[in-house]
Amino acid sequence: MKPRRLAIPLMVPLLALLLSACDPHYNWRDYRSKDAPYSVLFPGKPATHTSEVLLAELPVELPVKMTMTAAEVDDVLFAVGSAELADAAQAQGALLAMQTALARNINATITSQATAASGVQTTVSIEAKGMRNGQPALLMGRFIARDRRVYQVVVMGDQRHISREQVATFLDSFKLQ
């Protein structure tokens, strides 16, 4: 019996430490798209909507059917947008158009940007700061082009509510199949 009594006091602080690492607002779940070949972890139950959008930053305005899947936690939006272009040559312009449109949504200035390219894929990572509804807003995202498909994987919302750890979990979980 003594070992059991000793084990319980030792387990309580350990359990408290483990539970403190979990944020009850974030209920991470695996999501696999039915419309595009990707998977990602969302921090809550996502909703999906498909609509025709106009990518206007291209030399020619390009209408595309974009599917947005998103979940919101504490006024912070976690979203993945995907679209298939008619021609892979349009992909770089589409990435720029998506970045510009999202930054414009929060009157943001892009404060950091990095591009990584391989033979089959280009990824542009950005961070932008602006204002939304009178509050400081932050946009962190990755814009990816692979062949004729383009993706935007973003976290956007009130800067005070955005946890960089949660952003990293979301962005790093995005995988193309």
N, C-alpha and C positions, 0 to 999 in steps of 0.2 A: 503493500500500500504506500509506503513512503516514496518510492520512485514516482508513483502517479501524482501525488500531491506536489512534488517538486516539479514535475513536468508541466502541470497546469499554470503555475506562476510564470514559468519561462515561455510558455506558448502565448499567453495573453499579450505581452508586448510585441512578440513577433507577428501575431495576427493583426494587431493594431497598426504596425508598420506596413504590412502588406495592404491592408484596407485603405490606409491613407494615400497609397500610390494610385488608387482607383478613383476616378472622378465620376460620381453617379450621373452627371449630366451627359457623359459620353458613353454610349452603348454601341461599341464598335461592332459592325457586322460586315461580312463579306458580300460583295455585290458583283455579279457577272452580267455584263450587258447582253441584251438580246439583239441589239441593233449594230453593235460594233465589237471587234475582238479585243476587249479589255476586261480587267477585273480591278477592283479597288475596295478599300475598307471605308465605309461611311460611319459617322459618329451617331447615327440614328437612322430610323426608317426613311429611305429616300423615296422621293416622288419623281416621276418621269414625264416629260412633256416634249413633243416634237412639233416644230413649226418652221415655216419658211422664213429665213432671215436674209438680209442683204449685206454682204461684205463690201463696204463702200470705200475702203482704203486702197483697193486695187486700181490699176490703170483703167480697168473696166469694172463697173459694179457687177457683182456676182451673186445671184440668188442661189442659196443652198438650203437644203433641208437639214436642220440641226436638231439633234436630240439632246436635251438637257436633263440630267439626273442630279438631284440635289437633296441635301438634308440640312436643317438649320438647328443650331444649338446656341442658346443665349445670344440671339441676334447676330450670329456669325453663320454665314452661308458656306457650305462645303459643296462644290459642284463640279461635275464633269460634263463638258459639251463635246459632242462628236458630230462630224459631218464627212460625207464623201464627195469629193470634187470630181468634175468631169475630166480634168486633166491634172496630172501630178505637177506640171509646170506652174500651176496656180497656187501650190501649197505655201510657198514662202510669203507671197502677198496675203494669203488668207491668215497666216499666223500674225502678221503685222496688223491686219484689220481687226482680228479678235482682241489683241492686246489693247489697241487704241480704243475700241468700243468699251471694253470693261473699265479701263482707266478713266474714260470720259464719264462713266456712270457715277463715279465718286469725285469728279473734278480733281483727279489725281495727277501727280507728277511722278514719273517713274524714277525711283531713287537708286535702283540697282538693276542690272541686267547682265546675264551671261548666256552665251550660246555654245552649245556642244553639238557637233555634227559627226555622223559616221556615214558610210556609204549609203545606208538605207533610211536613216532617220536624222531629223534635226530637232533639237529641244532648246527652247528659249525659256529661261527662268527669269522672272521679274519680281520686284517688290515695288509697290507704288503707294504713296501716301496722299490723302486728300480729305475732303469733308463730305459727309452724308447726313442729311437731316440735322445739320448744325453740330455734329459730333465728329471727332477725328476718326477717319476711316483708313483701313489698311487693306491692300490687295496683295496677296502672295500667290504666285501661280507658275505653272509650267504650260507652255504651248508647244505641242508636238506635231510634227508632220512626218508621216511615213507613207510613201507612195502617194495614193490619191486621198488618203484619210488625214484629217486634222483633228486635234483634240485640244481642249483647254481644261486644265485641272487646276481649280482655283479655290482659295479661301478668301472671303471678303466680308468685312463687317466693321463694327465698332472696335477701334484699335485697343481699347481698354479691356475688351473681352476676349481678345485673341491670344491663345497660348501657343507659343512657337513649338512646344513639344507636340501639341495636338496637330498643328499644321504639318510638322515633319511626319507624323504617323500617317496622315492622309496622303500627302504628296508622295512619300516613299512607297506607299502601298500600291500605287497605280502601276499596273503591269499590262503590257500589250502581249497578246497571244500570237 
